[in-house]
Amino acid sequence: MPGEHVAVDHIVRQLRRRSFGGLFILLAGVGLLPGLSFFAGLAMLVPAIQMAIGFRAPVLPGFIRRRRLDVSTVTTFGNKVIPWIERLERFVRPQWLVLTRLPMPSLIGIAVIGLAFVITLPLPFSNLPPAVAMFCLSLGLLERDGLMIALGLLAALAALAVGVVVAALAVVALTPVLRGYIG
């Protein structure tokens, strides 16, 4: 990265389609934080929809694309993250490549849309299963690992099932309370 500053748009363009994985892994991490999961889920919707309809990389709003980061900050972050990535690469590596090619990115985008809705649920611990699925899908996208994508899709199905059950139980539990206020 030449110069003292680099635009977020430059980093996204360098990662191309893999930038969806980087963005989703960041948002999944934020989605685990109490009080922020709702906003992380909403933020996931835009790139998930873009991925589902076939965008090759996320299109971020102009104020984010133009944001400039210090190259030294990006380098420091990279130096801290790279050892973790190198450890993960013993397990997560390019394999089952058929699951990394079209139309899989669109299917992953659809799965992430569902996961984003589950993450937004304001229920205790309802954000953990979709965040785990997001981490798996993100790693699969970043490393072109179809096996990790398959595991992520299975985890997404489980997370969506848990989300539906938890939401249904919340509705059942709240129905008497709401009837008391309405009736």
N, C-alpha and C positions, 0 to 999 in steps of 0.2 A: 504494500500500500504506500504509494508515493505521497509525500507531503506530511503535514502535521495533523490533518483532519481527513476523515472519510465520511461520505454520506451513507445513510442507511440504505438508500436505493442501490448504491454500488455493491454493498455486501449482498443484498438480495439478488441482484443480477448475477453475481459470481456463483451463487449457490443454485440458481435456476430452480428447477422443480423441487430440488431438495430443500429449498428455503421453506416450503410448507412444513416439513418435518421440524426444522429449527424453530419456526414460529409456534407450532403446536406444542413442542416440548416446553417452551417457555410458558405458554398459556396454561398447560396442564400443571406446571409447578405452581403458578399463581392460583390456579383453581383449588389447590390443596390448602391454601391459607384461609382460615376462618374469616368470614366477612367479605372476602374478595372473590369467592367462587362464583357468585352471581355475575359479577362484572367480567370475570374471565370467560364464563360460558357465553355471555353475549359477544365478547370480542372474538371468540372462536367461530361464531356463525359466519362472519364475512369471508374469511379465507376458506372455510369449509364449503360454503356455497360456491365460491370461485373455483375450488378444486373439483367440486361435483359437476360443474358445467364445463370443465375442460381447460381452465386457465393453466398455463405452463408454470407460472410463478404467482405468488400473491401480489395483488395490486393494492398497495397501502395508500392511505390518504396522503395528500401532498405534504402536510405539515410533518408527517412521520418520515416520508421518503427523503425530504430535504434536510432532516435533522442530521447535524454533523457531529461525529464522535471523534474524540482525540485518538489518534493512531496508537499512542502509548497505552491508553485505556483498553482499546481493543486487543492490543498485543498482550497486555497483562492478563486480561480475561482469557485469551486464547492459551496462554502459557499455563494457567490454572486448570483449564478445562481439558486440554490435550492429554495429560496423563490419564484422566478418567476415561476419555474416549479410547485411548490405546488399550486400557484394561478391558473395556467393553468389546473391542474389536476381536478379542480372543473368542468371543461367543457370537457377536453380531457382525456379520460380514456378508459380502455379496453372495447370495445363494438363492435358489428357487426363483430365479430372475423372472419367470413367467408371471409371478405375482407382483412384479414391480412395473409391468408394462400396461399399456392401455388394454382394456378399460378400467383396470384396477384403481388408478388414482381417483376416478369418478366415484367408484364404489366406496373407497376410503372416505372421500368427501361426504358422501351420504351418511356413512357411519358416524363421522365426526359431528355432523349436524345433530344426530340423535344424542350423542354423548354430551354435546354442548347444552342441550335442553336438560339432561339429567344433572349436569354440574350446576345449573342455575337453581335447582330445587333448594329451597331454604330449609332443608331437613338435615339433622345431624348425621354425619358420616355418609351421606348420599353421594358426596363428591369423590370419595376414594376409589370405588370401582371404575368410574369413567376415567379418572385421572390415570389409573394404572393402564387401562386400555389405550389411552392417548400416548403414554410413554412408549408402549410397545409399538404402536403404529408409527410414532415419530421416529423411533430408532430404525424401524424398517425402512421408512422413507429416506432417512439420512444416509443409511449404509447400503441401500438397495438390497435388503434382506427380506426375501419373500417369506421365509419361515417366520421371522418376527412379525411380519404383516399378518400372516395366518393366525399366529397366536394373539395378535392385537385384535383381529376381527372376532375371534372366539371370545376374548375378554370383553369386547364391545357388546356382543350378544348377551353375555352374562350381566354386564353392567346395565344394559337397557332393560333386561328382565328384572333386575333388582330395583332399578329406578321406577318401573311401572308398579311393582308390588309395593314399594315404600310409598309412592304417591297415592296408590289406592287405599292403603292402610291409613294414611293421613287424612284422606277425604272421609273415610268411614269414621275415624275418631273425631273429626271436627263437625260432622253432620249434626249430632245432637246439640252441640254448642251453638251452631249457626241457626238451627231451628228455634232455639230458645230466644235468640235475638230477633229473629224474623217474625216468629209466631207469637 
